[in-house]
Amino acid sequence: MFSKHYETRLVQQCSPLSKKQCLRFPATHTNGDRFTPCRAGNNWQTAFQAIHRGTENQPAKKARGDGGGDNGSGGRDQHAYNCLLQNELLGARIEEVRGPSATCADGNKASLGSAQTPKSSPAYLPVYRFNALNQNLAENIDPSPYSLSPISAKSEKLLRSPRKATRKISRIPFKVLDAPELQDDFYLNLVDWSAQNVLSVGLGSCVYLWSACTSQVTRLCDLSSEGNAVTSVAWSERGHLVAVGTQKGHISVWDVAVNKEVTKLQGHIARVGALAWNGDILSSGSRDRHIRQRDTRTPPSQASRVLQGHRQEVCGLKWSPDGQSLASGGNDNKLFVWSMHSTSPVQTYGAHVAAVKAIAWSPHQHGLLASGGGTADRCIRFWNTLTSQPMQCVDTGSQVCNLAWSKHSSELVSTHGYSQNQILVWKYPSLTQVAKLTGHSYRVLYLALSPDGEAIVTGAGDETLRFWNVFSKTPSHKENKSVLNLYTALR
C-alpha cells in the first residue's frame, strides 16, 4: 500500500487536476483500509501531452563537439524516459526506441511526441489502484510472481534495448595551414591528396607538397621564370605522379620520388582548370572548351584524343570508379557523360542553371552521379547514368563548389561559396544534413579527401587550408540496397 504522503506527491505530479479538485470526487474503493481518491474522470493522455508540450519550447543542450545532425545522448534519454512513462501510465507497450519513433509489442510505431494507446484498451481507471478488473494494468504487470522490478516487463525490455552510438563531428578543424597566394577562382582545382598521404597545392606559380605523415613541406616546381601560373593539380591513382595544369595551356607531369618532370603535354590554347587520371590516361579540361585525353606512357608528340561538346570553359572532370565513364561539367551549365569509345557525349544533362564544377561518382552504387551548380543554381542533383534519368535534388541555399563521397558509407560532403561559405555533410538517399561546418571567411573552392577516407581538407580565398574529420572509417551496418549496384551478386 502507498503512504498518503507518497500518493499526494503522485497526484500533484501526474494528475492534470489539483489536489483540491481530486478531493471533491467521492471516494470509491473496493479494497484497502484508507481513503483513495477516484480519478475516473481524469484523462491521462491529455495530462501526458500537456507535460510533453511544456518541455518542447525549452532549448535543448547540444553535446559538445556534436555536428548537430544527430540527437545527443540527452535527447535519446528523454525519448526513452517518455516511452517509459507511456508504458507505465498509458499502457503503450513500447519495447524498443528507434530514433524519433518507438516500436510497440504489436509491431506498430508509436511517436515519441504523443502517447499512443492501443485501440483495444479500455478507458483508463485510477492508475494507482491495483485492481484486477483493470485489464490494461493487468497486461503490464510482470507475469512472474517473484519479480522485484517496479516496472512492467515491456518497460524492462525497453530499457534493455540497444542504443545507437552517438555520431559526433567536430566543428573545429584539427589542423590549419597557411596557403599564401591560393587563388579565389571558382574554375580552378588547386588542391589534391594522394594515395601516399601527400597533399599537393598550387600557390601562384609554384606547387608545394605537404606530407601528412611528417608535416614536411617541399616545393615541387616554380613556373615564375616562364611567366606562368598553376591552375590545376591532380595525383595519379598510385600517388607517384602529379599533373600540373598551367595558365598557358600546357600540362607538366612530375615524378615526386625524384622531383623531376617526366613529360610535358601540349595542345590546349587556354588555361587548364580541370585534370582527372584513369590509370595512365590523363584527361584535361580547358577554357578552350575542349577535353583532351592522353596516355602518359607514350611520347608527348603523339596526337591526343579530343572530346568536343562544351560551349564554354570546362571546370569539372571525374572518372567513374570502374574507369568506363568520364563526367565533365562546364560554365555552359551542362553536365556530360563520355564513354571510352566515342568522342561525343553519350549523355547530356541540362537541369542546372549555373556552372557545373562539383562532380562526384558514388563508390557504393554503380552509375550514381552527383553534381552541383553555381550561384544561380545552388542545387545538388543525382543522376542514374545507367538509365539517363534524374533522381533526387536538394537546394543547398548557396553556390556548390565541390562534392566528395565517403569511401565507407552512403554519405557525401559538399563545400559552398556565395553566400554561406560552409561545409555540409549529407546522408544519402535521405539527404538529411549530418553536420554543418564553418570557419572559412571566403568561398570554400577546394576540397580533397584523405586516402583513409576519414578526413577532408578544404581551401579558400582566405589563404588557409583546413583539415576536418567528417567521415567514420567503420562501414555502415545499414547500407542502402540499390538496383544500381551491380556488384552485390553474380550475374
C-alpha positions as CSV (number, residue, x, y, z in Angstrom):
1,M,0.0,0.0,0.0
2,F,1.2,3.5,-0.8
3,S,1.5,6.0,2.0
4,K,-0.6,9.1,2.0
5,H,2.4,11.3,1.6
6,Y,3.7,9.4,-1.4
7,E,0.2,9.2,-3.1
8,T,-0.2,13.0,-2.6
9,R,3.1,13.6,-4.5
10,L,1.9,11.3,-7.3
11,V,-1.3,13.2,-7.6
12,Q,0.5,16.5,-7.8
13,Q,2.9,15.3,-10.4
14,C,0.8,13.1,-12.7
15,S,-2.7,14.3,-12.4
16,P,-4.0,17.2,-14.5
17,L,-6.2,18.1,-11.6
18,S,-5.1,19.8,-8.4
19,K,-5.2,18.1,-5.1
20,K,-8.3,20.0,-4.0
21,Q,-10.1,19.1,-7.2
22,C,-9.3,15.5,-6.7
23,L,-10.7,15.5,-3.1
24,R,-14.1,16.8,-4.4
25,F,-14.7,13.5,-6.1
26,P,-16.4,10.8,-4.0
27,A,-14.1,8.2,-2.6
28,T,-14.6,4.9,-4.2
29,H,-12.6,1.8,-3.3
30,T,-13.4,-1.8,-3.1
31,N,-10.4,-2.9,-1.0
32,G,-8.0,-1.1,1.3
33,D,-8.2,0.5,4.8
34,R,-7.7,4.1,3.8
35,F,-9.2,6.9,1.7
36,T,-8.3,6.7,-2.0
37,P,-9.4,9.5,-4.3
38,C,-11.1,8.5,-7.5
39,R,-9.6,9.6,-10.8
40,A,-12.1,8.1,-13.1
41,G,-12.7,11.5,-14.7
42,N,-9.0,12.1,-15.4
43,N,-7.7,12.0,-19.0
44,W,-4.2,10.6,-18.7
45,Q,-3.4,11.0,-22.3
46,T,-4.2,14.7,-22.1
47,A,-2.1,15.0,-19.0
48,F,0.9,13.3,-20.6
49,Q,0.6,15.5,-23.7
50,A,0.5,18.7,-21.5
51,I,3.7,17.6,-19.8
52,H,5.4,17.0,-23.1
53,R,4.3,20.3,-24.6
54,G,5.6,22.1,-21.6
55,T,9.1,21.0,-22.3
56,E,9.0,21.4,-26.1
57,N,9.9,25.1,-26.1
58,Q,12.9,24.7,-23.8
59,P,16.2,24.9,-25.7
60,A,17.9,21.5,-25.8
61,K,21.6,21.4,-24.8
62,K,23.8,20.0,-27.5
63,A,26.7,17.7,-26.8
64,R,30.0,19.5,-27.2
65,G,31.6,18.8,-30.5
66,D,28.3,17.4,-31.9
67,G,27.8,18.3,-35.5
68,G,24.1,18.9,-34.9
69,G,22.8,16.3,-37.3
70,D,22.0,13.5,-34.8
71,N,20.4,13.8,-31.4
72,G,22.8,13.8,-28.4
73,S,22.7,11.4,-25.6
74,G,20.4,13.8,-23.6
75,G,17.8,13.7,-26.4
76,R,17.8,9.9,-26.6
77,D,17.5,9.6,-22.8
78,Q,14.5,12.0,-22.9
79,H,12.9,9.9,-25.6
80,A,13.4,6.7,-23.6
81,Y,12.0,8.3,-20.5
82,N,8.9,9.4,-22.4
83,C,8.4,5.9,-23.7
84,L,8.8,4.5,-20.1
85,L,6.1,6.9,-18.9
86,Q,3.8,5.9,-21.7
87,N,4.3,2.2,-20.8
88,E,3.6,2.7,-17.1
89,L,0.8,5.3,-17.3
90,L,-0.8,4.6,-20.6
91,G,0.0,1.0,-21.4
92,A,1.6,1.8,-24.7
93,R,3.5,-1.5,-24.7
94,I,6.7,0.1,-26.3
95,E,9.6,-2.3,-26.3
96,E,12.2,-0.5,-28.3
97,V,13.3,3.0,-29.1
98,R,14.5,3.7,-32.7
99,G,15.2,7.3,-33.4
100,P,12.1,9.6,-33.4
101,S,9.7,6.6,-33.2
102,A,9.3,3.6,-30.9
103,T,8.3,0.1,-31.7
104,C,5.4,-1.4,-29.8
105,A,4.9,-5.1,-29.0
106,D,2.4,-5.5,-31.8
107,G,4.8,-4.1,-34.4
108,N,3.2,-0.7,-34.7
109,K,5.1,2.6,-34.5
110,A,4.5,4.9,-31.6
111,S,5.5,8.5,-31.9
112,L,7.6,9.9,-29.0
113,G,5.8,13.2,-29.2
114,S,2.4,11.7,-28.3
115,A,1.0,8.9,-26.2
116,Q,-0.2,6.1,-28.4
117,T,-2.9,4.0,-26.8
118,P,-3.9,0.6,-28.2
119,K,-7.3,0.8,-29.7
120,S,-8.5,-2.2,-27.8
121,S,-7.6,-0.8,-24.4
122,P,-10.5,0.3,-22.2
123,A,-10.8,3.7,-20.7
124,Y,-8.2,4.2,-18.0
125,L,-9.4,3.9,-14.4
126,P,-7.3,5.1,-11.4
127,V,-3.8,4.1,-12.3
128,Y,-2.5,3.6,-8.8
129,R,-5.3,1.2,-7.7
130,F,-4.1,-2.2,-8.3
131,N,-7.4,-3.7,-9.3
132,A,-7.6,-7.0,-11.2
133,L,-10.6,-5.6,-13.1
134,N,-8.4,-3.1,-14.8
135,Q,-7.5,-5.1,-17.9
136,N,-4.8,-2.7,-19.2
137,L,-2.8,-2.7,-15.9
138,A,-3.1,-6.5,-15.7
139,E,-1.3,-6.7,-19.1
140,N,1.5,-4.5,-17.9
141,I,2.2,-6.4,-14.7
142,D,5.2,-8.8,-14.9
143,P,3.8,-12.3,-15.2
144,S,6.4,-13.6,-12.8
145,P,5.1,-13.6,-9.2
146,Y,8.7,-13.3,-7.9
147,S,9.7,-10.3,-9.9
148,L,11.1,-7.4,-7.7
149,S,11.1,-4.9,-10.6
150,P,8.9,-1.8,-10.0
151,I,8.2,-1.5,-13.7
152,S,6.4,-3.8,-16.2
153,A,8.0,-6.4,-18.5
154,K,7.6,-4.2,-21.5
155,S,9.4,-1.3,-19.8
156,E,12.2,-3.6,-18.8
157,K,12.6,-4.7,-22.4
158,L,12.6,-1.1,-23.5
159,L,15.5,-0.2,-21.1
160,R,17.5,-3.2,-22.3
161,S,17.1,-2.3,-26.0
162,P,20.5,-1.5,-27.6
163,R,21.4,2.2,-28.0
164,K,22.8,3.6,-31.2
165,A,26.2,5.1,-30.9
166,T,26.3,8.9,-31.0
167,R,27.7,10.4,-34.2
168,K,29.9,13.3,-33.3
169,I,31.6,15.5,-35.9
170,S,33.9,18.2,-34.5
171,R,33.0,21.7,-35.7
172,I,36.6,22.7,-35.3
173,P,39.4,21.8,-37.9
174,F,42.1,19.6,-36.3
175,K,44.7,21.4,-38.4
176,V,45.0,24.8,-40.2
177,L,47.8,25.6,-42.7
178,D,48.6,28.9,-44.2
179,A,48.4,28.9,-48.0
180,P,49.6,32.3,-49.4
181,E,48.6,33.1,-52.9
182,L,45.8,30.5,-53.0
183,Q,43.6,31.9,-55.8
184,D,40.0,32.8,-55.2
185,D,38.9,31.4,-58.6
186,F,35.8,29.2,-58.9
187,Y,37.0,27.5,-62.1
188,L,40.4,26.2,-60.8
189,N,41.3,23.0,-59.0
190,L,44.4,23.6,-56.9
191,V,44.3,21.0,-54.1
192,D,44.6,17.2,-54.3
193,W,45.5,14.4,-51.8
194,S,47.5,11.4,-53.0
195,A,47.2,7.7,-52.1
196,Q,50.7,8.1,-50.5
197,N,49.2,10.7,-48.0
198,V,50.8,13.7,-49.6
199,L,48.9,16.9,-50.3
200,S,49.7,18.9,-53.4
201,V,48.8,22.6,-53.5
202,G,49.1,25.2,-56.3
203,L,50.1,28.6,-54.9
204,G,50.7,31.3,-57.5
205,S,53.3,30.0,-59.9
206,C,54.5,27.2,-57.5
207,V,53.4,23.7,-56.5
208,Y,54.1,22.6,-52.9
209,L,53.9,19.2,-51.4
210,W,52.9,18.6,-47.7
211,S,53.4,15.2,-46.2
212,A,50.6,14.3,-43.7
213,C,52.9,11.8,-42.1
214,T,55.9,14.0,-41.4
215,S,54.4,17.5,-41.9
216,Q,57.3,18.3,-44.1
217,V,56.8,20.9,-46.9
218,T,58.7,20.7,-50.2
219,R,58.5,22.8,-53.3
220,L,57.9,20.7,-56.4
221,C,58.2,23.3,-59.2
222,D,58.3,27.0,-59.9
223,L,56.9,28.4,-63.1
224,S,57.7,32.1,-62.4
225,S,60.6,32.0,-64.8
226,E,58.2,31.1,-67.6
227,G,55.8,33.8,-66.6
228,N,53.2,31.1,-66.0
229,A,50.9,30.2,-63.1
230,V,49.4,27.0,-61.8
231,T,45.7,26.4,-62.5
232,S,45.2,22.8,-61.5
233,V,46.9,19.8,-59.8
234,A,45.9,16.1,-59.8
235,W,47.6,13.0,-58.4
236,S,47.8,9.7,-60.3
237,E,45.9,6.8,-58.7
238,R,49.1,5.2,-57.3
239,G,50.3,8.6,-56.0
240,H,53.7,8.7,-57.6
241,L,52.9,11.2,-60.4
242,V,51.3,14.6,-60.1
243,A,50.0,16.5,-63.1
244,V,50.2,20.3,-63.1
245,G,47.9,22.4,-65.4
246,T,49.0,25.9,-66.2
247,Q,47.7,29.3,-67.3
248,K,49.3,29.0,-70.7
249,G,47.6,25.7,-71.5
250,H,50.4,23.1,-71.2
251,I,50.5,20.3,-68.6
252,S,53.6,19.1,-66.8
253,V,53.7,15.6,-65.3
254,W,56.2,15.2,-62.4
255,D,57.7,12.2,-60.6
256,V,57.7,13.2,-57.0
257,A,60.1,10.4,-55.9
258,V,62.9,12.0,-57.9
259,N,61.4,15.5,-58.1
260,K,61.7,15.6,-61.9
261,E,59.4,16.5,-64.8
262,V,58.8,13.3,-66.8
263,T,56.7,14.7,-69.6
264,K,55.2,18.0,-70.9
265,L,51.9,17.8,-72.8
266,Q,50.8,20.5,-75.3
267,G,47.6,21.0,-77.2
268,H,45.4,23.4,-75.2
269,I,45.4,27.0,-76.2
270,A,44.0,28.4,-72.9
271,R,44.3,27.6,-69.2
272,V,43.8,24.1,-67.9
273,G,41.5,24.2,-64.9
274,A,40.5,20.5,-64.5
275,L,42.5,17.3,-64.6
276,A,41.5,13.7,-64.0
277,W,43.5,10.4,-64.0
278,N,42.3,7.0,-65.2
279,G,45.2,4.6,-64.8
280,D,47.9,6.0,-67.1
281,I,45.3,8.1,-69.1
282,L,45.2,11.8,-68.2
283,S,42.2,13.9,-69.1
284,S,42.3,17.6,-69.1
285,G,39.7,20.3,-69.4
286,S,40.4,23.8,-70.6
287,R,39.0,27.3,-71.2
288,D,39.3,26.5,-74.9
289,R,36.2,24.3,-74.3
290,H,38.0,21.0,-75.2
291,I,38.7,17.9,-73.3
292,R,41.9,16.1,-74.2
293,Q,42.9,12.5,-73.3
294,R,46.5,11.3,-73.4
295,D,48.4,8.2,-72.4
296,T,51.3,9.5,-70.3
297,R,53.4,6.4,-71.3
298,T,53.5,7.5,-75.0
299,P,55.7,10.3,-76.4
300,P,54.3,13.8,-76.0
301,S,54.3,14.3,-79.7
302,Q,51.6,11.6,-80.2
303,A,48.2,13.1,-81.0
304,S,45.7,13.3,-78.2
305,R,42.0,12.3,-78.2
306,V,39.8,15.4,-78.3
307,L,36.3,15.5,-76.8
308,Q,34.1,18.3,-78.0
309,G,30.8,19.2,-76.6
310,H,31.0,22.1,-74.1
311,R,30.5,25.7,-75.4
312,Q,32.3,27.3,-72.5
313,E,35.2,26.6,-70.1
314,V,35.4,23.0,-68.8
315,C,35.8,23.3,-65.0
316,G,35.0,19.8,-63.7
317,L,36.2,16.3,-64.6
318,K,35.8,13.0,-62.8
319,W,36.2,9.4,-63.9
320,S,33.8,6.7,-62.7
321,P,35.1,4.1,-60.3
322,D,35.1,1.4,-63.0
323,G,37.1,3.7,-65.4
324,Q,34.5,3.4,-68.2
325,S,32.8,6.8,-68.0
326,L,34.0,10.3,-67.7
327,A,31.8,13.1,-66.3
328,S,32.5,16.7,-67.3
329,G,31.0,20.0,-66.2
330,G,31.3,23.4,-67.8
331,N,30.5,27.0,-67.5
332,D,27.7,26.4,-70.1
333,N,25.6,24.8,-67.3
334,K,25.9,21.4,-68.9
335,L,26.9,18.0,-67.4
336,F,28.2,15.5,-70.0
337,V,29.0,11.8,-69.6
338,W,31.6,10.4,-72.1
339,S,32.5,6.8,-72.9
340,M,35.9,5.3,-73.8
341,H,34.6,4.6,-77.4
342,S,33.2,7.9,-78.6
343,T,34.3,11.4,-79.0
344,S,30.7,12.7,-78.5
345,P,28.9,12.8,-75.2
346,V,26.7,9.7,-74.6
347,Q,24.6,11.5,-72.1
348,T,23.7,15.2,-71.6
349,Y,22.1,16.7,-68.5
350,G,20.9,20.3,-68.6
351,A,18.9,20.8,-65.4
352,H,21.5,23.0,-63.8
353,V,21.1,26.8,-64.4
354,A,24.7,27.7,-63.4
355,A,28.2,26.5,-64.0
356,V,28.8,22.8,-63.0
357,K,32.1,22.3,-61.3
358,A,31.2,19.9,-58.5
359,I,31.1,16.3,-59.7
360,A,31.3,13.1,-57.8
361,W,30.6,9.4,-58.7
362,S,29.3,7.2,-55.9
363,P,31.7,4.4,-54.9
364,H,28.7,2.4,-53.5
365,Q,26.1,2.4,-56.2
366,H,27.1,1.7,-59.8
367,G,26.1,4.5,-62.2
368,L,25.1,7.0,-59.5
369,L,26.5,10.5,-60.3
370,A,26.1,13.7,-58.2
371,S,26.6,17.2,-59.5
372,G,26.4,20.7,-58.0
373,G,25.5,24.1,-59.6
374,G,26.9,27.5,-59.1
375,T,25.4,30.7,-57.5
376,A,22.3,30.9,-59.7
377,D,21.5,27.2,-59.2
378,R,22.6,26.2,-55.7
379,C,21.4,22.6,-56.1
380,I,22.9,19.2,-55.7
381,R,21.4,16.8,-58.3
382,F,21.7,13.0,-58.5
383,W,21.6,11.1,-61.8
384,N,21.2,7.5,-62.8
385,T,23.6,7.2,-65.7
386,L,22.5,3.6,-66.4
387,T,19.1,4.8,-67.5
388,S,19.9,8.5,-68.1
389,Q,17.2,9.5,-65.6
390,P,17.3,12.3,-63.0
391,M,16.9,11.1,-59.4
392,Q,16.9,13.4,-56.4
393,C,17.6,17.1,-56.0
394,V,18.3,19.3,-52.9
395,D,18.6,23.1,-52.8
396,T,21.6,23.9,-50.6
397,G,21.0,27.7,-50.4
398,S,24.4,28.6,-51.7
399,Q,26.9,28.1,-54.5
400,V,28.1,24.4,-54.7
401,C,31.9,24.3,-55.3
402,N,32.8,20.7,-54.6
403,L,31.4,17.2,-53.9
404,A,33.0,14.1,-52.5
405,W,31.5,10.7,-51.4
406,S,32.6,8.9,-48.3
407,K,34.5,5.7,-49.0
408,H,32.8,3.7,-46.2
409,S,29.2,4.8,-46.0
410,S,26.4,6.4,-48.1
411,E,27.3,10.0,-47.2
412,L,28.8,12.9,-49.1
413,V,30.3,16.2,-48.3
414,S,29.8,19.5,-50.2
415,T,31.6,22.8,-50.0
416,H,29.9,26.1,-50.7
417,G,30.6,29.6,-51.8
418,Y,28.2,32.5,-52.0
419,S,26.8,33.2,-49.6
420,Q,27.3,30.8,-46.7
421,N,31.0,29.7,-47.2
422,Q,30.2,26.5,-45.4
423,I,30.8,22.7,-45.5
424,L,27.9,20.3,-45.3
425,V,27.8,16.6,-44.7
426,W,24.8,14.7,-46.1
427,K,23.2,11.3,-45.7
428,Y,22.1,9.6,-48.9
429,P,19.4,8.9,-50.0
430,S,17.5,10.7,-47.2
431,L,19.6,13.9,-48.0
432,T,19.5,15.0,-44.3
433,Q,22.3,17.1,-43.0
434,V,24.6,15.3,-40.7
435,A,26.8,18.4,-39.9
436,K,27.4,22.0,-40.9
437,L,31.0,23.2,-40.6
438,T,32.0,26.9,-40.8
439,G,35.3,28.6,-40.4
440,H,36.4,29.9,-43.8
441,S,35.8,33.5,-44.5
442,Y,35.8,33.1,-48.3
443,R,34.3,30.7,-50.7
444,V,35.3,27.1,-50.0
445,L,36.6,26.5,-53.5
446,Y,38.9,23.5,-53.0
447,L,38.3,20.0,-51.5
448,A,40.2,16.8,-51.2
449,L,39.6,13.5,-49.4
450,S,42.3,11.8,-47.4
451,P,43.4,8.3,-48.5
452,D,41.9,6.6,-45.5
453,G,38.6,8.2,-46.2
454,E,38.1,9.8,-42.8
455,A,39.3,13.4,-43.2
456,I,39.0,16.2,-45.8
457,V,41.0,19.2,-46.5
458,T,39.3,22.4,-47.7
459,G,40.9,25.5,-49.2
460,A,39.5,29.0,-49.7
461,G,40.5,32.5,-50.8
462,D,41.2,33.4,-47.2
463,E,44.6,31.6,-48.0
464,T,44.1,28.8,-45.5
465,L,43.8,25.1,-45.7
466,R,41.6,23.5,-43.0
467,F,41.6,19.8,-42.1
468,W,38.3,18.2,-40.8
469,N,37.3,14.8,-39.5
470,V,33.9,14.2,-41.1
471,F,33.6,10.6,-42.1
472,S,33.7,7.4,-40.0
473,K,36.0,4.6,-41.1
474,T,33.6,2.0,-39.8
475,P,31.3,0.8,-42.6
476,S,27.7,1.5,-42.1
477,H,25.7,-1.5,-40.9
478,K,22.7,-0.4,-42.9
479,E,24.0,0.1,-46.4
480,N,21.3,1.1,-48.8
481,K,20.4,-1.6,-51.3
482,S,20.0,-0.3,-54.8
483,V,19.1,-1.7,-58.1
484,L,22.0,0.4,-59.5
485,N,24.6,-1.7,-57.6
486,L,25.8,-4.4,-60.0
487,Y,28.5,-5.7,-57.7
488,T,26.4,-7.4,-55.0
489,A,25.5,-10.5,-56.9
490,L,26.8,-12.9,-59.5
491,R,25.3,-12.5,-63.0
